[in-house]
Amino acid sequence: MPLYQVRYRGDKELTINSSSILREEQIVENVLVEEGIIPRVLEDRVRGEAQGAGQSLKELIAANNLAPMAYTEDESEPITIA
């Protein structure tokens, strides 16, 4: 069971316990849910239905003022998303 430590907006932290390995999109979705931002943004983005659906994860993070965002999986080195 992977344990993810996510840091965003410089000082906010979120711990995610997962039964499987998460993709970066899923990590960002967890942060969006934590912040009360509608998680459908990612679902629509994947389906290409939302305005700005072509946004990269970095653009989505920036548009929602979540940068900088990085995470660790278990005790790995930090991985920067944006």
C-alpha positions as CSV (number, residue, x, y, z in Angstrom):
1,M,0.0,0.0,0.0
2,P,1.8,3.1,-1.2
3,L,1.8,6.2,1.0
4,Y,2.0,9.5,-0.7
5,Q,3.0,12.8,0.9
6,V,1.9,15.7,-1.2
7,R,3.1,19.3,-0.7
8,Y,1.4,22.1,-2.5
9,R,1.1,25.9,-2.3
10,G,4.5,25.9,-0.6
11,D,3.3,24.9,2.9
12,K,0.2,22.7,2.6
13,E,0.5,18.9,3.0
14,L,-1.8,16.0,2.2
15,T,-1.2,12.4,3.0
16,I,-2.8,9.8,0.7
17,N,-2.9,6.1,1.6
18,S,-3.7,4.1,-1.5
19,S,-4.3,0.4,-2.2
20,S,-2.4,0.8,-5.5
21,I,0.0,3.1,-7.3
22,L,-1.5,6.4,-8.2
23,R,-0.9,8.3,-11.5
24,E,-0.1,12.0,-11.1
25,E,-3.6,12.9,-12.4
26,Q,-5.0,11.0,-9.4
27,I,-2.7,12.7,-7.0
28,V,-3.8,16.1,-8.3
29,E,-7.4,15.0,-8.1
30,N,-7.0,14.2,-4.4
31,V,-5.6,17.7,-3.9
32,L,-8.5,19.3,-5.8
33,V,-10.9,17.4,-3.6
34,E,-9.1,18.4,-0.4
35,E,-9.2,22.0,-1.5
36,G,-12.9,21.8,-2.4
37,I,-12.3,22.3,-6.1
38,I,-14.7,20.3,-8.2
39,P,-12.9,17.0,-9.1
40,R,-14.9,16.8,-12.4
41,V,-12.3,19.2,-13.8
42,L,-10.0,16.2,-14.3
43,E,-12.7,13.9,-15.5
44,D,-13.8,16.4,-18.1
45,R,-10.2,17.1,-19.0
46,V,-9.6,13.4,-19.7
47,R,-12.8,13.2,-21.9
48,G,-11.9,16.5,-23.6
49,E,-15.2,18.1,-22.7
50,A,-14.3,21.0,-20.5
51,Q,-13.3,24.4,-21.6
52,G,-9.5,24.3,-21.5
53,A,-9.6,20.5,-21.5
54,G,-6.3,20.5,-23.3
55,Q,-4.6,21.9,-20.2
56,S,-1.6,20.0,-19.0
57,L,-1.4,19.1,-15.3
58,K,1.0,22.0,-14.8
59,E,-1.5,24.4,-16.3
60,L,-4.3,22.9,-14.2
61,I,-2.3,23.3,-11.0
62,A,-1.3,26.9,-11.9
63,A,-4.9,27.8,-12.8
64,N,-6.0,26.7,-9.4
65,N,-3.1,28.3,-7.5
66,L,-1.8,25.0,-6.2
67,A,1.8,25.4,-7.3
68,P,4.4,24.5,-6.3
69,M,3.3,20.8,-6.1
70,A,5.5,17.8,-5.4
71,Y,5.0,14.4,-3.8
72,T,6.9,11.4,-2.4
73,E,5.8,7.8,-2.7
74,D,6.6,6.0,0.5
75,E,10.1,7.4,1.3
76,S,11.3,8.2,-2.2
77,E,12.9,11.4,-3.3
78,P,10.4,14.3,-4.0
79,I,8.9,14.3,-7.5
80,T,7.8,17.7,-8.7
81,I,4.6,17.9,-10.7
82,A,4.5,21.7,-11.1
